Amino acid sequence: MDMVTGAQVAVALPVPLPRERMWDLITAVDRIGEWSPETTGGHWSDDARVPAPGARFVGHNRFPNGFESTVTCVVTEAERPGTFAWTVLDDAGLAGSTWRYELHEGDEPGSTLVWHSFTHGPGASGAREGAEANPRTLNSRLVTLCRNMTTTIAAMAAAEFTTGAAR
C-alpha cells in the first residue's frame, strides 16, 4: 500500500499585510532562502521572470540531517493576488509534491489570511524513501513541514516590518 501519495498538510495564518504584498513575497522564489528554515534559495529558470503556469524555477534545500537537494519546480497556477501553486519534479519528471498558496482577505483591513498546503505526489522524494524504510518517519516529516510552512509565512511578514518595507 502506498501511504505516501496524497499525504498532506496545510496551515492557515493571518498576516498584517495586504494580499498584493503577500503575493509579491510568496512568488519571490529568489528570496525564499531568507525566510525558510529548509529552503536555502531559488531562482527562476528557462528565461522565466514572473510566476505563470508552465514557468520553472529551481529550489535548493538543506535538511536537518545535513542532506542537501536541488529540485526543479513547475508553476501550475499563478493568479495574482490569490493563488500560487507548483509541483516539485522528481528525476523521472513526476510530481514528487505539490505546493499551494491561497491568499484571502483577512478579518482586519489590509490583512491577509494565507493558506499554504503541501501534498505528496506519486513521484519519488526523500519523504517516500524515509517512509519506506520506517513508516513512522512520514508523520514526523509532515509535522516538520507544517512547522516550516508556518515559520516561513511568519518570517515573510516579519521581514516587511523589520526592514521598514511594509507597504
matplotlib code that plots the C-alpha trace (Angstrom):
import matplotlib.pyplot as plt

x = [0.0, 1.3, 0.9, 2.9, 1.0, -1.7, -0.2, -0.8, -0.6, -2.0, -1.6, -3.6, -2.0, -3.3, -0.7, -0.9, -0.1, -2.4, -2.9, -0.9, 2.2, 1.9, 1.6, 4.9, 6.5, 5.2, 6.2, 9.7, 11.5, 14.8, 14.2, 12.7, 16.1, 15.7, 12.6, 12.5, 14.2, 14.7, 14.8, 18.1, 17.5, 15.9, 15.8, 13.7, 14.9, 14.3, 14.1, 11.1, 10.9, 7.5, 5.1, 3.0, 1.7, 4.4, 7.2, 10.0, 12.2, 15.0, 14.9, 17.8, 17.1, 19.1, 17.7, 18.5, 20.5, 22.8, 21.4, 21.1, 19.0, 18.3, 14.8, 13.1, 9.6, 6.9, 4.3, 0.8, -1.3, -0.5, -3.4, -2.4, -3.2, -5.0, -3.2, 0.3, 1.0, 3.7, 4.9, 8.3, 9.5, 11.4, 14.2, 11.6, 9.6, 6.8, 5.3, 7.1, 5.0, 2.5, 2.7, -0.1, -0.7, -4.1, -4.4, -7.7, -8.8, -8.1, -10.5, -8.7, -8.4, -5.1, -4.5, -4.4, -5.3, -2.5, -3.4, -0.5, -0.6, 1.7, 0.5, 2.9, 2.6, 3.2, 6.8, 10.0, 11.2, 13.1, 9.8, 8.9, 12.4, 12.1, 8.6, 9.6, 12.4, 10.3, 6.6, 6.7, 9.1, 6.3, 4.3, 7.4, 8.1, 4.6, 4.9, 8.2, 6.7, 3.8, 6.1, 8.4, 5.5, 4.2, 7.7, 8.2, 5.0, 5.6, 9.2, 7.9, 5.5, 8.0, 10.7, 8.4, 8.2, 11.8, 13.2, 10.7, 9.5, 5.8, 3.6]
y = [0.0, 3.5, 5.5, 8.5, 9.6, 12.0, 12.7, 16.3, 19.2, 22.7, 25.8, 29.0, 32.1, 35.7, 38.3, 42.1, 42.7, 43.2, 40.4, 42.2, 42.4, 38.8, 37.8, 39.6, 37.7, 34.2, 34.4, 35.8, 32.5, 34.2, 35.4, 32.2, 31.4, 34.5, 33.1, 29.3, 27.0, 24.4, 26.1, 27.9, 29.6, 29.5, 31.1, 31.3, 29.1, 28.8, 32.6, 32.8, 36.1, 36.0, 33.4, 32.0, 28.5, 26.4, 28.7, 26.8, 27.6, 25.8, 25.4, 24.5, 22.7, 21.7, 19.3, 18.9, 15.7, 17.7, 16.3, 19.0, 18.8, 20.8, 20.5, 21.7, 23.1, 23.9, 26.6, 25.1, 28.1, 31.8, 34.2, 37.5, 38.1, 34.9, 31.7, 30.4, 26.7, 24.5, 20.9, 19.6, 17.2, 14.0, 12.7, 11.0, 14.2, 13.1, 15.3, 14.4, 17.0, 19.9, 23.2, 25.8, 29.2, 30.8, 34.4, 35.5, 38.9, 38.9, 39.9, 43.2, 45.8, 45.4, 41.9, 38.6, 35.0, 32.9, 29.3, 27.1, 23.4, 20.5, 17.3, 14.4, 13.3, 9.9, 10.7, 9.9, 12.0, 11.9, 11.5, 8.4, 6.9, 7.6, 6.2, 3.0, 2.5, 3.4, 4.3, 6.5, 8.9, 10.2, 11.6, 13.3, 14.8, 16.1, 17.8, 19.3, 20.6, 22.2, 23.9, 25.1, 26.4, 28.4, 29.7, 30.8, 32.7, 34.5, 35.3, 36.8, 39.1, 40.0, 40.9, 43.5, 45.3, 44.9, 46.3, 49.1, 47.8, 47.4, 49.0]
z = [0.0, -0.9, 2.3, 0.9, -2.2, -1.1, 2.3, 3.1, 5.5, 5.4, 7.5, 7.7, 9.1, 9.3, 8.4, 8.7, 5.1, 2.1, -0.4, -3.2, -0.9, 0.3, -3.4, -4.1, -1.2, -1.9, -5.6, -4.8, -5.3, -5.3, -1.7, -0.1, 1.5, 3.7, 5.4, 5.1, 7.7, 5.0, 1.6, 1.2, -2.1, -5.5, -8.9, -12.0, -14.9, -18.6, -19.0, -16.7, -14.8, -13.3, -12.0, -14.7, -15.5, -17.0, -15.7, -14.0, -11.0, -9.2, -5.4, -3.1, 0.2, 3.3, 5.8, 9.5, 8.8, 6.5, 3.2, 0.5, -2.6, -5.7, -7.3, -10.4, -9.9, -12.4, -11.7, -12.1, -11.0, -10.8, -10.3, -8.7, -5.9, -5.0, -5.9, -6.5, -6.9, -8.2, -8.4, -7.5, -10.1, -9.4, -11.6, -13.8, -14.3, -12.0, -9.3, -6.1, -4.3, -4.9, -3.0, -3.0, -1.5, -1.4, -0.3, 1.1, 2.5, 6.3, 9.0, 9.5, 6.8, 4.9, 6.2, 4.5, 5.5, 4.0, 3.4, 2.4, 1.6, 0.7, -0.9, -1.6, -5.2, -6.8, -7.6, -5.7, -2.8, 0.4, 2.3, 0.3, 0.8, 4.6, 4.9, 3.0, 5.5, 8.6, 8.2, 11.3, 9.6, 7.3, 10.2, 11.6, 8.1, 7.9, 11.3, 10.3, 7.0, 8.9, 11.3, 8.5, 6.5, 9.4, 10.2, 6.6, 6.3, 9.7, 8.6, 5.3, 7.2, 9.9, 7.4, 5.9, 9.3, 10.5, 7.2, 7.1, 3.8, 4.7, 2.1]

ax = plt.figure().add_subplot(projection="3d")
ax.plot(x, y, z, "-o")
ax.set_aspect("equal")
plt.show()
